């Protein structure tokens, strides 16, 4: 017997549904309308050509051999119709982004191996904007926030990128035992408005002291990523969450095979 093409079957099914009466499909009384947030706070910056430079600063990008800017190319045609297609060369760690474990450990988990369920959850804002830059936030201070296991910790330090060409990124950061405490609870994910979970200034001090490797130079990344806890960096607008109790953080990445990080459109859903 000859099989009908899929498109014909699909069309026929659509017609049948359109012709059905309400009696044929009574409402599902078990369905309840999903609650929608009262507000959505955008936690991501606009992706522009100079975004990496604004967040990292020229000195750090140059010191590590990274590109200073994103690149955008539009390819247009006028005939037989106007159409434009674009090609982007983006820093996957410039602007709001998700780190994957393979960012700092060979052979570790990559971005495409995250499930979306891991990247959404109830958020708790940790407001440390008054903490001195380049100084650690203590374990005691973190314990006093009463953050709970399973929550997504959002550390706000009021970061702004370097202004001068020779400046390094500067911000308060977690003490190592504070990071270990959050990771051992465990929190579901950790996010910050700072350039990085680890302190750039402290990293340079460790280099001068002869430290090397993952544990020596990026111990806070290791505390989280080593336990498969997602890390979000360079978030924006966290101050809009001050005083809000019921918020859900969402940070979904581009699903790029093997990627060590990805830009995200991070948001807080306010209930």
C-alpha positions in Angstrom: 0.0 0.0 0.0 1.4 3.4 -1.0 2.1 5.7 2.0 0.9 9.3 1.9 3.6 12.0 2.1 4.1 13.4 5.6 3.0 16.9 4.6 -0.3 15.4 3.4 -0.9 13.6 6.6 -0.1 16.7 8.6 -2.5 18.8 6.6 -5.3 16.2 7.0 -4.8 16.1 10.7 -4.9 19.9 10.9 -8.2 19.9 9.0 -9.7 17.2 11.3 -8.8 19.3 14.3 -10.2 22.4 12.8 -13.5 20.6 12.1 -13.8 19.0 15.5 -16.5 20.3 17.9 -15.9 21.3 21.5 -17.6 18.1 22.5 -15.0 16.1 20.7 -12.2 17.6 22.8 -13.5 18.5 26.3 -11.2 20.8 28.3 -8.6 19.1 30.5 -9.7 19.9 34.0 -6.3 18.9 35.4 -4.7 21.9 33.5 -4.0 25.0 35.5 -2.6 28.1 33.9 1.2 28.4 34.4 2.1 31.4 36.6 3.8 34.2 34.7 6.2 36.5 36.4 5.1 40.0 37.3 8.3 41.4 35.8 11.4 40.2 33.9 14.7 41.8 34.7 17.3 41.6 31.9 20.7 40.7 33.4 22.7 40.8 30.2 24.4 43.7 28.4 23.9 44.6 24.8 26.5 42.7 22.7 28.5 45.3 20.9 31.9 45.4 19.1 33.6 46.9 22.1 32.0 44.7 24.8 35.1 42.6 25.6 37.2 45.8 25.9 34.6 47.4 28.2 34.4 44.4 30.5 38.0 43.1 30.6 40.0 46.2 29.9 42.8 46.6 27.4 45.6 45.5 29.7 44.2 42.1 30.7 43.1 41.2 27.1 46.5 42.1 25.8 48.4 40.3 28.6 46.5 37.1 27.8 46.6 37.5 24.0 42.9 37.8 23.6 41.2 39.9 20.9 40.1 43.3 22.0 36.7 43.4 20.1 33.9 41.4 18.7 33.5 41.4 14.9 30.3 41.7 12.9 30.0 41.2 9.1 26.8 41.6 7.1 26.4 39.9 3.7 23.6 41.5 1.6 21.9 40.7 -1.7 19.5 43.0 -3.5 18.1 40.6 -6.2 15.9 38.6 -6.6 14.9 40.1 -3.2 16.6 42.0 -0.4 18.2 39.7 2.2 20.9 40.1 4.8 22.8 37.3 6.5 25.4 38.1 9.3 28.5 36.4 10.6 29.7 37.1 14.1 33.1 36.6 15.8 32.3 36.8 19.5 34.2 36.5 22.7 32.4 33.7 24.5 33.6 35.1 27.9 33.0 38.8 27.2 29.7 40.1 28.6 27.2 37.9 30.5 28.2 34.3 29.9 28.3 30.8 31.3 31.6 29.0 32.0 31.9 25.3 31.4 34.3 23.1 33.3 36.5 22.6 30.2 37.2 26.4 30.3 40.0 25.5 32.8 40.3 21.8 32.7 41.2 19.7 29.7 38.7 17.1 28.7 36.1 18.3 31.2 32.4 18.9 30.5 31.5 21.4 27.8 28.6 23.9 27.3 26.5 21.5 25.2 26.6 18.9 27.9 24.6 21.1 30.3 20.8 20.4 30.6 18.6 23.5 30.6 17.2 22.3 34.0 20.6 23.0 35.5 20.6 26.6 34.4 17.3 27.8 36.0 16.3 28.1 39.6 15.3 30.2 42.6 17.8 33.0 43.1 19.2 34.6 46.2 21.0 38.0 45.8 24.1 38.5 47.9 24.7 42.2 48.0 28.3 43.1 48.7 28.6 46.4 46.9 30.1 48.0 50.0 33.0 45.5 50.2 36.4 46.9 49.4 37.7 46.0 45.9 40.4 43.4 45.7 39.6 42.1 49.2 38.0 38.8 50.0 34.4 38.4 51.2 34.7 36.2 54.3 33.0 32.9 55.1 31.2 34.5 58.0 29.7 37.2 55.8 28.4 34.6 53.3 27.0 32.5 56.1 25.1 35.5 57.4 23.2 35.7 54.1 21.4 32.5 55.1 21.6 31.2 51.6 20.2 27.7 51.2 21.2 24.6 49.3 19.6 24.4 45.9 19.5 28.2 45.4 21.3 30.1 42.7 23.7 32.5 44.4 24.0 35.9 42.7 27.0 37.9 44.1 26.7 41.6 43.4 29.9 43.6 44.0 29.1 46.6 41.8 31.7 45.9 39.2 32.6 48.3 36.4 35.3 47.7 33.8 38.7 49.3 33.7 38.9 52.8 32.4 42.6 53.3 31.7 44.6 51.2 29.3 46.9 50.0 32.0 44.3 49.2 34.6 43.3 45.7 35.7 39.7 44.6 36.6 39.1 45.4 40.3 36.3 44.0 42.5 35.6 42.2 45.8 35.6 38.4 45.6 34.9 35.3 47.7 37.4 34.1 50.1 38.4 30.5 49.2 36.6 29.0 52.2 33.5 31.0 51.4 33.5 29.6 47.9 34.0 26.1 49.3 31.1 26.6 51.7 28.7 27.6 48.9 29.9 24.8 46.7 29.5 22.2 49.4 25.9 23.3 50.4 25.6 22.9 47.4 24.2 25.9 45.6 22.6 25.1 42.3 24.7 27.7 40.4 26.8 30.7 41.2 26.6 34.0 39.3 28.3 37.4 39.7 28.4 40.8 38.1 32.2 40.8 38.4 34.5 40.0 35.5 35.3 36.7 37.1 34.6 34.4 40.1 38.4 34.6 40.8 40.2 37.9 41.5 42.4 39.1 38.7 44.6 41.1 41.1 44.9 38.0 43.4 45.8 35.9 40.4 48.6 38.2 39.5 49.9 38.1 43.1 49.8 34.3 43.0 51.7 34.3 39.7 54.4 36.5 41.3 54.5 34.0 44.2 55.2 31.2 41.8 51.8 29.6 41.8 50.7 27.6 38.7 47.8 25.5 37.5 44.1 25.3 38.2 44.2 25.2 42.0 47.0 27.7 42.3 45.6 30.4 40.0 41.8 29.8 39.8 40.8 28.2 43.1 37.3 29.7 43.1 36.5 28.5 39.6 37.7 25.0 40.8 35.5 25.1 43.9 32.4 25.4 41.7 33.3 24.0 38.3 35.1 21.1 39.9 31.8 20.1 41.4 29.8 20.6 38.2 28.2 23.8 39.6 27.5 26.3 36.7 29.2 29.6 36.9 27.8 32.8 35.4 29.9 35.9 35.1 29.6 39.6 34.0 25.9 39.8 34.8 24.3 43.3 34.8 21.4 45.1 36.6 21.5 42.9 39.7 20.7 46.0 41.7 17.2 45.8 40.4 16.7 42.6 42.5 17.4 44.2 45.9 14.6 43.6 48.3 12.9 41.1 46.0 12.1 37.7 47.7 10.7 35.6 44.9 12.9 35.6 41.9 14.0 32.9 39.5 17.2 33.1 37.6 17.5 31.9 34.0 20.8 31.8 32.0 20.5 29.7 28.8 23.6 29.5 26.6 24.0 28.9 22.9 24.2 25.2 22.3 27.6 25.1 20.7 29.4 21.7 20.5 32.5 21.5 22.7 32.3 25.1 23.8 34.2 26.2 27.0 31.7 29.1 27.5 28.8 30.9 25.9 27.1 34.2 25.8 23.7 34.1 27.6 20.6 36.2 27.7 20.3 36.0 31.5 17.1 37.2 33.2 15.5 37.2 36.6 11.8 36.3 36.6 10.1 38.2 39.5 7.1 36.7 41.2 
